[in-house]
Amino acid sequence: QVQLQESGPGLVRPSQTLSLTCTVSGGSITSQFYYWTWIRQPPGKGLEWLGAISYSGGAAYRPSLKSRTSISRDTSKNQFTLQLNSVTPEDTAVYYCARTVHDPTHHDMPLEKRDDYDIWGQGIQVTVSS
């Protein structure tokens, strides 16, 4: 049974870099044809797709956040990470990692429905505040 677990700091100062790790157990992040995704939910708002890294290592990002976002992976640890630079209080949200079989580059709209993903992490609250 595949499980995802987010980890990282719960508090980040403005202008700093938010860094989160998703550890995958029960399956490999190189297994075809999965896309390992970061999604967030700001307070009082809906799900927001941030980006994804594919089973082959290719990454895709939300256009409006592309300049601040980086997603990478460590296959030896079966983990993938999110880095979001120059954070502001507007980046405060619950951050989730999730798995999907849908290639985000094949969709005009970001994949932001819960049903688009078959496995979710439990989520981690990240607050940006001084």
C-alpha positions as CSV (number, residue, x, y, z in Angstrom):
1,Q,0.0,0.0,0.0
2,V,1.5,3.3,-1.1
3,Q,1.6,6.1,1.5
4,L,2.8,9.7,1.3
5,Q,4.1,11.7,4.2
6,E,4.9,15.4,4.1
7,S,7.6,16.9,6.4
8,G,9.1,20.3,6.9
9,P,8.9,23.4,9.0
10,G,5.5,24.7,10.1
11,L,6.7,28.3,10.3
12,V,8.6,30.2,7.7
13,R,9.7,33.9,7.8
14,P,8.7,36.2,5.0
15,S,11.2,36.4,2.1
16,Q,12.7,33.0,3.1
17,T,12.5,29.7,1.3
18,L,9.8,27.1,2.1
19,S,11.2,23.6,1.8
20,L,9.0,20.5,2.1
21,T,9.7,16.8,1.6
22,C,7.3,14.1,0.6
23,T,8.4,10.6,1.6
24,V,6.8,7.8,-0.4
25,S,6.5,4.3,1.1
26,G,5.1,1.1,-0.4
27,G,6.0,2.0,-4.0
28,S,8.7,3.7,-6.1
29,I,8.6,7.3,-7.4
30,T,10.1,6.0,-10.6
31,S,7.1,3.6,-11.2
32,Q,5.5,4.3,-14.6
33,F,3.3,6.3,-15.2
34,Y,2.8,8.4,-12.0
35,Y,3.1,12.1,-11.4
36,W,4.1,13.2,-7.9
37,T,2.4,16.5,-7.1
38,W,2.4,19.4,-4.6
39,I,-0.9,21.0,-3.9
40,R,-1.8,23.6,-1.3
41,Q,-5.0,24.9,0.3
42,P,-4.9,28.5,1.7
43,P,-7.3,29.2,4.5
44,G,-10.8,29.6,3.2
45,K,-9.9,28.8,-0.4
46,G,-9.8,25.8,-2.7
47,L,-7.0,23.5,-3.7
48,E,-4.2,25.1,-5.7
49,W,-1.9,23.0,-7.9
50,L,1.7,24.0,-7.5
51,G,3.6,21.6,-9.6
52,A,4.6,18.0,-10.2
53,I,7.5,15.7,-11.0
54,S,7.0,12.7,-13.2
55,Y,8.2,9.1,-12.9
56,S,11.0,10.0,-15.3
57,G,12.1,13.2,-13.4
58,G,10.5,15.9,-15.6
59,A,8.9,18.8,-13.7
60,A,6.0,21.1,-14.4
61,Y,5.0,24.2,-12.5
62,R,2.0,26.5,-12.0
63,P,2.8,29.4,-14.4
64,S,2.1,32.1,-11.9
65,L,4.6,30.5,-9.4
66,K,7.1,29.1,-11.8
67,S,9.7,31.7,-11.0
68,R,9.6,30.9,-7.3
69,T,9.1,27.1,-7.4
70,S,11.3,24.1,-7.7
71,I,10.4,20.4,-7.4
72,S,13.1,17.8,-7.3
73,R,13.5,14.2,-6.2
74,D,15.9,11.8,-4.5
75,T,15.3,8.4,-5.9
76,S,17.7,6.8,-3.4
77,K,15.4,8.0,-0.6
78,N,12.2,7.7,-2.6
79,Q,11.4,11.3,-1.8
80,F,10.4,14.4,-3.7
81,T,10.8,18.0,-2.5
82,L,9.2,21.4,-2.9
83,Q,11.1,24.6,-2.7
84,L,9.1,27.9,-2.8
85,N,11.3,31.0,-2.7
86,S,10.6,34.5,-1.4
87,V,7.5,33.5,0.5
88,T,4.9,36.0,1.8
89,P,2.0,35.5,4.2
90,E,-0.1,34.7,1.1
91,D,1.8,31.4,0.9
92,T,0.3,30.3,4.2
93,A,-1.6,27.1,3.5
94,V,-1.9,23.4,4.2
95,Y,0.5,21.8,1.8
96,Y,-0.2,18.3,0.4
97,C,1.7,15.9,-1.7
98,A,-0.3,13.5,-3.9
99,R,-0.1,11.0,-6.7
100,T,-1.9,11.0,-10.0
101,V,-1.8,9.1,-13.3
102,H,-2.7,12.3,-15.2
103,D,0.1,14.1,-17.0
104,P,-0.3,17.8,-16.0
105,T,1.2,19.0,-19.2
106,H,-1.6,17.3,-21.1
107,H,-4.3,19.4,-19.4
108,D,-5.2,23.0,-20.1
109,M,-6.4,23.6,-16.6
110,P,-4.4,22.6,-13.4
111,L,-5.5,19.4,-11.8
112,E,-7.2,20.7,-8.6
113,K,-9.9,18.2,-7.8
114,R,-9.4,15.6,-5.1
115,D,-10.6,12.9,-7.4
116,D,-7.7,13.8,-9.8
117,Y,-5.4,12.0,-7.3
118,D,-5.6,8.5,-5.9
119,I,-3.3,8.9,-3.0
120,W,-2.8,11.9,-0.7
121,G,-0.5,12.8,2.2
122,Q,-2.1,14.0,5.3
123,G,-1.0,17.5,4.7
124,I,1.2,19.9,6.6
125,Q,0.3,23.4,7.8
126,V,2.8,26.0,6.8
127,T,2.5,29.5,8.2
128,V,4.5,32.4,6.8
129,S,4.9,35.0,9.5
130,S,7.5,37.2,11.1
